[in-house]
Amino acid sequence: MEYGSIERELYVDAPPQVVFDVLTDPEYIREWWSAETDFEASPGRPGTLTWTNESSGVRKSVPFTVVESDPPRTLSFRWTHDEGETAAAGNSLLVTFDLTPEGEGTTLRFRETGYRERGWEAAVLEAHYNDHRQGWDFYLPRMAATAKRVAGAR
């Protein structure tokens, strides 16, 4: 397996602006990604995503930096699991969401890259890649469901 990037494409039954809002509004992020955050979707702006393990109460925070924000077309950010570091090229993964109108909804193209650039040994690379692959396969459909619900409420 390559372990170079994770790519997904899915149809979201909501217009691009709603999908963009669901990707950037802390209230919606909490709903679909189960993470606490507060950030401005502007290039160069830092943020933090914080997950709380329900059973242990342990909190895990990861820093991210917005790379591109072109509502309602594109959102990209870099994130790292290295606490105390600013997410930048070379120490982070790059996540990109491209949104294209399709009928009444949106085609979302997702890509996460940068695994090989991290310089991890093979076993660590494989573990991170598989963890993120499984995570995105779980969270992207939840994001689509949240966007559909929000579109129906507007």
C-alpha positions in Angstrom: 0.0 0.0 0.0 1.2 3.5 -0.8 0.2 5.4 2.4 0.7 8.7 0.5 -2.8 10.2 0.7 -6.4 9.5 1.7 -8.9 10.5 -0.9 -12.7 10.4 -0.9 -15.5 11.8 -3.0 -19.1 11.9 -1.9 -22.3 13.6 -2.7 -23.8 15.7 0.0 -27.5 16.5 -0.1 -27.0 20.2 0.8 -25.8 23.2 -1.2 -22.0 24.2 -1.0 -22.6 27.1 1.4 -24.2 24.8 3.9 -21.5 22.2 3.5 -18.8 24.9 4.0 -20.7 26.1 7.1 -20.8 22.6 8.5 -17.0 22.3 7.9 -16.2 25.6 9.7 -18.8 26.3 12.3 -17.8 25.1 15.8 -21.3 24.0 16.6 -21.6 21.8 13.6 -18.0 20.5 14.0 -18.9 19.3 17.5 -21.9 17.5 16.0 -20.2 15.6 13.2 -16.5 15.4 14.3 -17.1 15.3 18.1 -14.5 17.9 18.6 -14.5 21.2 20.4 -13.0 24.1 18.5 -13.1 27.8 18.0 -11.4 29.3 15.0 -11.8 31.7 12.1 -11.7 30.1 8.7 -9.1 32.5 7.3 -5.8 31.6 5.7 -3.0 31.6 8.3 -5.3 31.5 11.3 -4.4 28.9 13.9 -6.9 26.7 15.8 -7.1 23.7 18.0 -9.3 20.6 17.8 -10.0 19.0 21.2 -11.6 15.6 21.7 -12.7 14.2 25.1 -12.7 10.5 25.7 -16.2 9.9 27.2 -15.2 7.0 29.3 -11.9 8.2 30.7 -12.4 12.0 30.5 -8.9 12.4 28.9 -8.7 15.3 26.5 -6.5 15.3 23.4 -5.9 18.6 21.6 -4.3 19.0 18.2 -3.2 22.3 16.6 -4.1 23.2 13.1 -3.6 26.1 10.7 -6.0 27.2 8.0 -4.2 27.1 4.6 -7.0 28.1 2.2 -10.5 29.3 2.7 -12.6 30.2 -0.3 -16.2 29.9 0.8 -18.1 28.0 -0.4 -15.6 26.2 -2.7 -12.5 25.2 -0.7 -11.2 24.7 2.8 -7.8 23.4 3.6 -5.9 23.1 6.8 -2.7 21.6 8.2 -2.9 19.7 11.5 -0.3 18.0 13.6 -0.5 15.7 16.6 2.7 17.1 18.0 1.5 19.2 21.0 3.1 22.6 21.2 4.0 22.8 17.5 2.4 25.1 14.9 1.1 23.0 12.1 3.3 23.8 9.0 4.6 22.0 6.0 6.9 19.2 7.1 5.4 18.6 10.5 1.7 18.2 9.6 -0.9 16.6 7.4 -2.7 18.7 4.8 -6.5 18.3 4.6 -8.4 19.7 1.7 -12.2 19.9 1.1 -13.2 20.9 -2.5 -16.9 21.6 -2.9 -18.6 21.6 -6.3 -22.3 22.3 -6.8 -24.2 19.4 -8.3 -27.9 19.8 -8.8 -29.4 20.7 -5.4 -26.4 19.3 -3.6 -22.6 19.3 -3.5 -19.9 16.9 -4.6 -17.3 17.0 -1.9 -13.7 15.9 -2.8 -11.6 15.2 0.3 -7.9 14.6 0.4 -5.4 14.3 3.2 -1.7 14.2 2.3 1.7 14.5 4.0 2.1 11.1 5.5 5.4 10.3 3.8 6.7 13.8 4.4 6.5 13.3 8.2 9.5 10.9 8.0 7.8 8.3 10.2 9.2 4.8 10.3 7.1 2.2 8.3 5.1 0.9 11.2 4.3 4.4 12.6 3.3 5.6 9.1 1.1 2.6 8.5 -0.6 3.0 12.0 -1.3 6.8 11.5 -2.5 6.2 7.9 -4.9 3.4 8.9 -6.2 5.4 11.9 -6.9 8.4 9.8 -8.4 6.3 7.0 -10.8 4.7 9.4 -11.6 8.0 11.0 -12.4 9.8 7.8 -14.6 6.8 6.7 -16.5 7.3 9.9 -16.6 11.1 10.1 -17.2 12.2 6.5 -20.7 10.5 6.3 -21.5 12.1 9.6 -20.6 15.5 8.1 -22.8 14.8 5.1 -25.7 13.9 7.4 -25.2 17.0 9.5 -25.2 19.2 6.3 -28.3 17.5 5.0 -30.1 18.2 8.4 -28.9 21.8 8.4 -30.0 22.4 4.8 -33.4 21.0 5.7 -33.7 23.4 8.6 -32.8 26.5 6.6 
